[in-house]
Amino acid sequence: MILDSGCGTGVSTVRLAEVFPEALIVGLDQSADRLSRAASPLPENCLLLRARAEDFWRLLLADRIRPARHYLLFPNPWPKSRHLARRWHGHPVFPILLELGGVLELRTNWRIYADEFGQATRVCGIPTPAVVSFKPENPLSPFERKYHASGHGLYRLTLNLESIA
């Protein structure tokens, strides 16, 4: 199973289903409006769920269900410092996100967000590689496509969380 948390309209979930045809791809978003705009029909290995990611992650962990891969694609960075708890790495659910294991990939156009996320994982005792810039050949999400086309820098942090799960 591969998770696409915060999938929006499911474009990235469908793209991941194409990249990983052997896996079940589960896209999560809390917005019924965004999910209602998903393409139809979905690939057979693709499922879109309306759920709060933090609740879904807790349920997965409670049932010992661990994704092989997990994507956080262009999460809203809430740039104001008072909004730190709205960022995944400042949210109380962050340790659960890490405990899910697998390969966790964060992509963003905001370098400081990726750096903060990496710092938070290091504080949790997880060996964390450097944030890298990248240019996608086939963007996974509409935001990735938009930011790449407009010349924004794109950043990726990929964590192998197998050893802590």
C-alpha positions as CSV (number, residue, x, y, z in Angstrom):
1,M,0.0,0.0,0.0
2,I,1.2,3.5,-0.8
3,L,-0.4,6.6,0.8
4,D,-0.9,9.9,-0.8
5,S,-1.9,12.1,2.2
6,G,-3.5,15.4,1.3
7,C,-4.2,14.3,-2.3
8,G,-6.6,17.0,-3.2
9,T,-8.4,16.1,-6.4
10,G,-6.5,12.8,-6.6
11,V,-4.3,13.8,-9.6
12,S,-1.2,12.7,-7.7
13,T,-2.9,9.5,-6.5
14,V,-3.7,8.5,-10.1
15,R,-0.2,9.4,-11.2
16,L,1.2,7.2,-8.4
17,A,-1.1,4.4,-9.5
18,E,0.5,4.6,-12.9
19,V,4.0,4.6,-11.5
20,F,3.4,1.7,-9.1
21,P,0.8,-0.5,-10.9
22,E,1.5,-3.4,-8.5
23,A,0.5,-1.4,-5.4
24,L,-2.7,-0.2,-3.9
25,I,-2.6,3.6,-3.9
26,V,-4.7,5.3,-1.2
27,G,-5.3,9.0,-1.6
28,L,-6.5,10.8,1.5
29,D,-8.1,14.3,1.7
30,Q,-10.5,15.8,4.2
31,S,-12.3,17.9,1.5
32,A,-15.3,16.4,-0.1
33,D,-15.3,19.3,-2.6
34,R,-11.7,18.5,-3.8
35,L,-12.3,14.8,-4.0
36,S,-15.6,15.3,-6.0
37,R,-13.4,16.8,-8.7
38,A,-11.4,13.6,-9.1
39,A,-11.1,12.0,-12.6
40,S,-13.3,9.1,-13.3
41,P,-12.9,6.2,-13.7
42,L,-10.0,5.7,-11.3
43,P,-7.3,3.1,-12.0
44,E,-8.2,-0.3,-10.5
45,N,-5.3,0.0,-8.0
46,C,-6.4,3.4,-6.8
47,L,-8.7,4.4,-3.9
48,L,-9.7,7.9,-2.8
49,L,-10.9,8.4,0.8
50,R,-12.3,11.4,2.6
51,A,-10.6,11.4,5.9
52,R,-8.5,13.6,8.2
53,A,-5.0,12.3,7.7
54,E,-4.1,12.4,11.3
55,D,-7.1,10.2,12.3
56,F,-6.4,7.8,9.4
57,W,-2.7,7.5,10.4
58,R,-3.7,6.7,14.0
59,L,-6.1,4.0,12.8
60,L,-3.4,2.5,10.5
61,L,-0.9,2.3,13.3
62,A,-3.4,0.9,15.8
63,D,-4.1,-1.9,13.3
64,R,-0.4,-2.4,12.5
65,I,-1.0,-1.5,8.9
66,R,2.1,0.1,7.4
67,P,2.5,1.7,4.0
68,A,5.4,0.7,1.8
69,R,5.6,4.4,0.7
70,H,4.0,7.6,1.9
71,Y,3.8,10.9,0.0
72,L,3.3,14.4,1.4
73,L,3.1,16.4,-1.8
74,F,3.3,20.2,-1.4
75,P,1.6,20.5,2.0
76,N,0.5,23.9,2.9
77,P,3.4,25.3,4.9
78,W,1.4,27.8,6.9
79,P,4.2,30.4,6.8
80,K,3.3,32.3,10.0
81,S,5.3,31.2,13.0
82,R,2.2,31.0,15.1
83,H,0.9,28.2,12.8
84,L,3.7,25.7,13.5
85,A,1.2,23.2,15.0
86,R,-0.6,23.2,11.6
87,R,2.6,21.9,9.9
88,W,2.9,18.1,10.0
89,H,6.3,18.3,11.8
90,G,4.8,20.6,14.5
91,H,1.6,18.6,14.9
92,P,1.1,16.2,17.8
93,V,0.5,13.4,15.3
94,F,4.1,13.7,13.9
95,P,5.5,10.7,15.9
96,I,2.7,8.6,14.6
97,L,3.4,9.7,11.0
98,L,7.0,8.5,11.5
99,E,6.0,5.3,13.2
100,L,4.0,4.2,10.1
101,G,7.4,3.4,8.6
102,G,8.0,2.8,4.9
103,V,9.6,5.4,2.7
104,L,8.3,8.8,3.4
105,E,8.7,11.4,0.7
106,L,8.0,15.1,1.2
107,R,7.9,17.5,-1.8
108,T,7.5,21.2,-1.6
109,N,8.5,24.5,-3.3
110,W,9.3,26.0,0.1
111,R,12.8,25.0,1.2
112,I,12.4,26.1,4.8
113,Y,9.4,23.8,5.2
114,A,11.5,20.8,4.0
115,D,14.4,21.8,6.2
116,E,12.1,22.2,9.2
117,F,10.6,18.8,8.5
118,G,14.1,17.3,8.4
119,Q,15.1,19.0,11.6
120,A,12.1,17.6,13.3
121,T,12.9,14.0,12.2
122,R,16.4,14.4,13.5
123,V,15.0,15.6,16.9
124,C,13.0,12.4,16.9
125,G,16.3,10.5,16.5
126,I,15.9,9.5,12.9
127,P,18.9,9.6,10.5
128,T,17.8,12.2,8.0
129,P,19.4,12.9,4.6
130,A,19.8,16.4,3.3
131,V,16.9,18.1,1.5
132,V,17.6,18.0,-2.3
133,S,16.4,20.2,-5.1
134,F,15.0,18.4,-8.1
135,K,13.4,19.0,-11.5
136,P,10.5,16.5,-12.2
137,E,10.3,14.8,-15.6
138,N,6.7,13.9,-14.9
139,P,5.3,16.0,-12.1
140,L,3.2,14.0,-9.6
141,S,0.8,16.7,-8.6
142,P,-0.8,19.9,-10.1
143,F,1.2,22.0,-7.6
144,E,4.5,20.3,-8.7
145,R,3.6,21.0,-12.3
146,K,2.6,24.6,-11.6
147,Y,5.7,25.5,-9.6
148,H,8.0,23.7,-11.9
149,A,6.5,25.5,-14.9
150,S,6.8,28.9,-13.2
151,G,10.5,28.3,-12.4
152,H,10.2,27.8,-8.6
153,G,12.8,25.7,-6.9
154,L,11.4,22.3,-5.9
155,Y,12.7,20.4,-2.9
156,R,12.4,16.8,-1.8
157,L,13.2,15.0,1.5
158,T,13.0,11.2,1.3
159,L,13.2,9.2,4.6
160,N,13.6,5.5,4.9
161,L,11.6,4.8,8.1
162,E,11.8,1.0,7.9
163,S,14.1,0.7,10.9
164,I,11.8,2.5,13.3
165,A,8.5,0.8,12.3
